[in-house]
């Protein structure tokens, strides 16, 4: 995501000490840290901290009252200390958080100029530093997760904002991770939609590309994942459309209670997200947050041996239906919800409520209506629960009146359950377009139509008045 890039830029701008940890033994890590401190201070004699306790005491002591730490543009200003890839150090020196806690508490009543910034890629480890009874809980002034670019910013970054169809497909595979363009692909960007198939075969699906095994590495870098096969099976279950706890357990042949731990670890690692059903209390579904992992589990993993054998074009040519159903479709639904949370907020006639998805049961027709994009607000006090928007999203289907009728039926059913739908609009999201009959309904203000041009800000949605 560019965390190290940001940290180095911060140190370059503000001055301070930067140390990037590596996978090493405790003794070697301490030697590397000592050498970095010696180089930073310009000491003619090499530093040699005997323990991490000595190293931490030195850092805090250098920024204590009456001391002038070296390196900053303002000698009397804050002393910035950045430790990158901190989980590597915690793995070999688990006492480090406690040592930092003791030093922070010692200087709490004094004027210390130290500003300590800990960074790491292992989300579960970094999140655990401030959780429950962890030593550093209550001692952090900032907890910042550096997230990938949103889909519009990603299109700008890749230089393809003028081609929404191409931008949407590329985001479906790679998401908004900035390093994938320059560090991984050396600015290899498809020139247009017609080149996308060739591009994906020579990059993501090529065993010679750094991206080929990246999905595996994303899972491997999480310290709490000790049985990769189990976790890949859980992710594969979700990618195959088994998004409930029971569905995941059934897919991998385990009991629901047996998968609680892997689900929790994947959530803590920000690789899975559990999203509540906005219409049914206590119901939820899981979604893979990293598009490349979804693509790997749905398209690459089932054909891994063939891809390693150089059959990228054959595999990709046979993956069209699976890509649409298991990768592009669910991802497009998530993009539409992101749109409503951001640029599409102005389309709602009421204040923004909870944005999500849900299922509305139709007992008369004995069916369930899946609502891909919903804006609902739970009732409180004397106010009834209300719904501001019901939407359906389709990646590869030209939407028509049956989709609008299904949404209208869902609105009727929610009204019958006592929800306020007086300001509830209906919306159709499609990457493939809309029928003439549906466009005529939009012209009458019955529905809002949002395609790729609208999602990427190249056109205004057609439908009910602004």
ZAMARGU-4260 file (C-alpha; in steps of 0.2 Angstrom, whole numbers, plus 5000, padded with zeros to 4 digits):
<rodrens>
0) 5000/5000/5000 | 5015/5011/5001 | 5017/5012/5020 | 5036/5011/5019 | 5036/5025/5005
5) 5026/5036/5016 | 5037/5033/5031 | 5053/5037/5022 | 5045/5053/5015 | 5040/5058/5032
10) 5058/5055/5039 | 5065/5064/5025 | 5054/5079/5027 | 5054/5080/5046 | 5071/5072/5051
15) 5072/5057/5063 | 5078/5040/5064 | 5071/5026/5053 | 5074/5007/5055 | 5067/4994/5044
20) 5067/4977/5052 | 5070/4961/5042 | 5066/4943/5046 | 5081/4938/5057 | 5086/4931/5074
25) 5085/4941/5089 | 5104/4943/5090 | 5105/4948/5072 | 5091/4960/5073 | 5099/4969/5088
30) 5115/4971/5079 | 5106/4978/5064 | 5097/4990/5075 | 5113/4995/5084 | 5122/4998/5067
35) 5107/5009/5061 | 5108/5020/5077 | 5127/5022/5075 | 5125/5027/5057 | 5111/5039/5062
40) 5121/5048/5076 | 5137/5048/5066 | 5146/5039/5080 | 5164/5034/5076 | 5162/5019/5088
45) 5149/5006/5083 | 5135/5004/5095 | 5132/4987/5103 | 5116/4986/5113 | 5117/4971/5124
50) 5098/4969/5125 | 5082/4977/5118 | 5080/4985/5135 | 5096/4995/5133 | 5091/5000/5115
55) 5074/5006/5120 | 5081/5015/5135 | 5093/5024/5124 | 5080/5030/5112 | 5069/5037/5125
60) 5084/5044/5135 | 5090/5053/5119 | 5073/5063/5119 | 5071/5066/5137 | 5071/5083/5146
65) 5087/5093/5143 | 5093/5082/5129 | 5095/5087/5110 | 5093/5072/5099 | 5102/5073/5083
70) 5096/5072/5065 | 5081/5083/5065 | 5079/5100/5056 | 5074/5108/5073 | 5085/5102/5087
75) 5072/5108/5100 | 5058/5099/5091 | 5051/5082/5092 | 5062/5067/5089 | 5054/5055/5077
80) 5058/5037/5078 | 5051/5025/5065 | 5052/5006/5066 | 5045/4998/5050 | 5040/4980/5049
85) 5038/4979/5068 | 5030/4962/5068 | 5047/4954/5063 | 5055/4961/5079 | 5040/4956/5090
90) 5042/4938/5083 | 5060/4936/5089 | 5058/4949/5104 | 5041/4947/5111 | 5045/4958/5126
95) 5047/4974/5115 | 5029/4980/5117 | 5031/4979/5136 | 5048/4988/5135 | 5040/5002/5126
100) 5025/5003/5138 | 5037/5005/5153 | 5047/5018/5144 | 5031/5028/5139 | 5024/5027/5157
105) 5041/5033/5164 | 5041/5048/5153 | 5022/5051/5154 | 5024/5065/5168 | 5039/5073/5160
110) 5042/5082/5144 | 5048/5069/5131 | 5051/5074/5113 | 5050/5056/5107 | 5037/5052/5094
115) 5037/5034/5091 | 5029/5027/5075 | 5027/5008/5074 | 5022/5001/5057 | 5019/4983/5050
120) 5011/4973/5036 | 5004/4959/5047 | 4987/4967/5052 | 4983/4954/5065 | 5000/4958/5074
125) 4998/4977/5073 | 4980/4976/5078 | 4984/4965/5093 | 4997/4978/5100 | 4982/4989/5106
130) 4969/4976/5110 | 4962/4969/5126 | 4976/4968/5139 | 4991/4971/5127 | 5005/4982/5135
135) 5002/4996/5123 | 4983/4998/5125 | 4978/5015/5129 | 4995/5022/5125 | 4993/5026/5106
140) 4988/5043/5100 | 4985/5037/5083 | 4980/5020/5074 | 4981/5022/5056 | 4977/5009/5043
145) 4984/5013/5026 | 4971/5006/5014 | 4971/5004/4995 | 4965/5017/4983 | 4946/5018/4980
150) 4941/5012/4963 | 4941/5030/4956 | 4958/5035/4963 | 4965/5018/4957 | 4959/5022/4939
155) 4967/5039/4940 | 4983/5031/4947 | 4984/5018/4933 | 4980/5032/4920 | 4964/5023/4913
160) 4950/5034/4921 | 4944/5039/4903 | 4940/5020/4900 | 4928/5015/4914 | 4925/4997/4906
165) 4944/4994/4907 | 4946/5002/4924 | 4932/4991/4932 | 4940/4975/4925 | 4957/4979/4931
170) 4951/4984/4948 | 4941/4968/4949 | 4958/4959/4948 | 4970/4970/4957 | 4960/4982/4967
175) 4968/4998/4973 | 4985/4992/4978 | 4997/5005/4971 | 5013/4994/4972 | 5006/4982/4959
180) 5008/4995/4945 | 5025/5001/4947 | 5035/4989/4958 | 5027/4973/4952 | 5023/4977/4934
185) 5035/4990/4929 | 5021/5001/4923 | 5014/4988/4911 | 4996/4995/4909 | 4984/4988/4896
190) 4981/5002/4883 | 4963/4998/4880 | 4949/4985/4884 | 4954/4975/4869 | 4971/4972/4876
195) 4965/4967/4893 | 4965/4948/4889 | 4982/4948/4883 | 4988/4959/4897 | 4981/4947/4911
200) 4989/4932/4903 | 5006/4940/4902 | 5005/4947/4920 | 4994/4940/4933 | 4992/4923/4925
205) 5011/4921/4920 | 5022/4911/4931 | 5036/4923/4927 | 5027/4938/4934 | 5029/4944/4952
210) 5010/4944/4954 | 5008/4926/4950 | 5011/4920/4968 | 5006/4937/4977 | 4990/4930/4983
215) 4999/4916/4992 | 5011/4928/4999 | 4998/4940/5006 | 4991/4925/5016 | 5009/4919/5021
220) 5014/4936/5029 | 5001/4935/5042 | 5009/4928/5058 | 4994/4920/5065 | 4991/4909/5050
225) 4999/4892/5054 | 4989/4881/5043 | 4989/4889/5025 | 4979/4875/5018 | 4964/4877/5030
230) 4964/4896/5027 | 4965/4894/5008 | 4950/4882/5009 | 4940/4895/5019 | 4944/4909/5006
235) 4941/4897/4992 | 4924/4893/4999 | 4919/4912/5000 | 4926/4915/4982 | 4915/4900/4976
240) 4899/4909/4983 | 4898/4901/5000 | 4897/4917/5010 | 4889/4911/5026 | 4897/4902/5041
245) 4887/4887/5038 | 4891/4887/5019 | 4909/4889/5022 | 4910/4875/5035 | 4900/4863/5023
250) 4912/4867/5008 | 4928/4863/5018 | 4920/4848/5027 | 4921/4855/5045 | 4908/4859/5058
255) 4903/4878/5060 | 4911/4879/5077 | 4928/4872/5070 | 4930/4887/5058 | 4928/4901/5071
260) 4946/4903/5074 | 4951/4904/5055 | 4937/4916/5052 | 4942/4927/5066 | 4960/4927/5060
265) 4956/4931/5043 | 4945/4946/5049 | 4959/4952/5060 | 4970/4951/5045 | 4958/4962/5035
270) 4957/4948/5022 | 4939/4944/5026 | 4925/4956/5031 | 4909/4950/5039 | 4894/4961/5033
275) 4878/4961/5042 | 4861/4959/5032 | 4853/4975/5034 | 4836/4968/5034 | 4838/4952/5045
280) 4845/4954/5062 | 4859/4941/5067 | 4862/4936/5048 | 4878/4940/5040 | 4889/4936/5025
285) 4908/4935/5022 | 4917/4944/5008 | 4935/4943/5003 | 4942/4961/5004 | 4957/4959/4993
290) 4952/4957/4975 | 4968/4948/4970 | 4964/4934/4982 | 4947/4932/4976 | 4954/4930/4958
295) 4967/4918/4964 | 4955/4907/4973 | 4942/4907/4959 | 4952/4907/4943 | 4970/4902/4947
300) 4970/4890/4961 | 4959/4877/4952 | 4971/4877/4937 | 4987/4880/4946 | 4997/4866/4938
305) 4991/4871/4920 | 4996/4889/4924 | 5013/4884/4930 | 5015/4874/4914 | 5012/4890/4903
310) 4994/4888/4898 | 4988/4905/4903 | 4978/4908/4887 | 4969/4892/4888 | 4965/4894/4906
315) 4959/4911/4904 | 4948/4907/4889 | 4939/4894/4899 | 4937/4905/4914 | 4925/4917/4907
320) 4909/4911/4916 | 4918/4908/4932 | 4926/4925/4932 | 4909/4933/4929 | 4900/4924/4942
325) 4913/4922/4956 | 4924/4937/4954 | 4917/4951/4944 | 4899/4950/4949 | 4902/4951/4968
330) 4916/4964/4966 | 4904/4975/4955 | 4891/4974/4969 | 4904/4980/4982 | 4909/4995/4970
335) 4891/5000/4969 | 4890/5001/4988 | 4906/5011/4988 | 4898/5023/4975 | 4883/5026/4986
340) 4894/5029/5001 | 4904/5042/4992 | 4899/5051/4976 | 4882/5044/4976 | 4877/5051/4993
345) 4869/5066/4984 | 4857/5055/4975 | 4847/5051/4991 | 4833/5062/4997 | 4836/5058/5015
350) 4852/5057/5026 | 4863/5043/5023 | 4860/5027/5034 | 4868/5010/5034 | 4874/5005/5017
355) 4875/4986/5014 | 4865/4972/5006 | 4852/4960/5012 | 4838/4948/5008 | 4820/4951/5008
360) 4809/4936/5010 | 4793/4934/4999 | 4782/4921/5008 | 4768/4923/4995 | 4780/4919/4980
365) 4791/4907/4991 | 4807/4916/4986 | 4820/4927/4993 | 4824/4944/4984 | 4843/4948/4985
370) 4845/4967/4987 | 4863/4971/4982 | 4864/4989/4987 | 4853/4995/5002 | 4852/5011/5012
375) 4843/5008/5028 | 4842/5016/5045 | 4837/5007/5061 | 4823/5015/5071 | 4826/5023/5087
380) 4814/5031/5100 | 4798/5035/5091 | 4805/5033/5073 | 4801/5018/5063 | 4815/5009/5053
385) 4817/5016/5036 | 4824/5012/5019 | 4831/5026/5008 | 4837/5015/4993 | 4835/4998/4986
390) 4847/4993/4972 | 4851/4978/4961 | 4868/4976/4953 | 4873/4966/4938 | 4890/4964/4930
395) 4886/4955/4914 | 4867/4957/4912 | 4858/4970/4902 | 4845/4975/4915 | 4826/4977/4911
400) 4809/4979/4919 | 4809/4962/4928 | 4824/4969/4939 | 4814/4985/4943 | 4798/4975/4947
405) 4808/4964/4959 | 4815/4979/4968 | 4797/4986/4969 | 4791/4970/4976 | 4805/4971/4989
410) 4799/4988/4994 | 4781/4982/4996 | 4787/4968/5007 | 4797/4980/5018 | 4782/4992/5020
415) 4772/4977/5025 | 4784/4973/5039 | 4782/4991/5046 | 4797/5000/5038 | 4796/5017/5032
420) 4798/5017/5013 | 4790/5034/5009 | 4807/5041/5003 | 4814/5024/4996 | 4821/5025/4979
425) 4825/5011/4967 | 4841/5009/4958 | 4848/4998/4945 | 4867/4996/4943 | 4874/4988/4927
430) 4891/4986/4919 | 4882/4979/4903 | 4868/4992/4900 | 4849/4994/4902 | 4835/4990/4891
435) 4825/5004/4882 | 4810/5000/4893 | 4820/5002/4908 | 4827/5019/4902 | 4809/5024/4899
440) 4805/5020/4917 | 4820/5030/4922 | 4814/5045/4912 | 4798/5045/4921 | 4807/5045/4938
445) 4803/5028/4943 | 4821/5021/4944 | 4839/5027/4945 | 4850/5020/4932 | 4869/5019/4935
450) 4882/5012/4923 | 4901/5012/4922 | 4901/5030/4916 | 4891/5035/4930 | 4901/5025/4943
455) 4917/5033/4937 | 4910/5051/4936 | 4910/5053/4917 | 4891/5055/4916 | 4876/5059/4928
460) 4864/5045/4933 | 4847/5046/4924 | 4832/5044/4935 | 4822/5052/4949 | 4825/5071/4950
465) 4840/5078/4960
</rodrens>
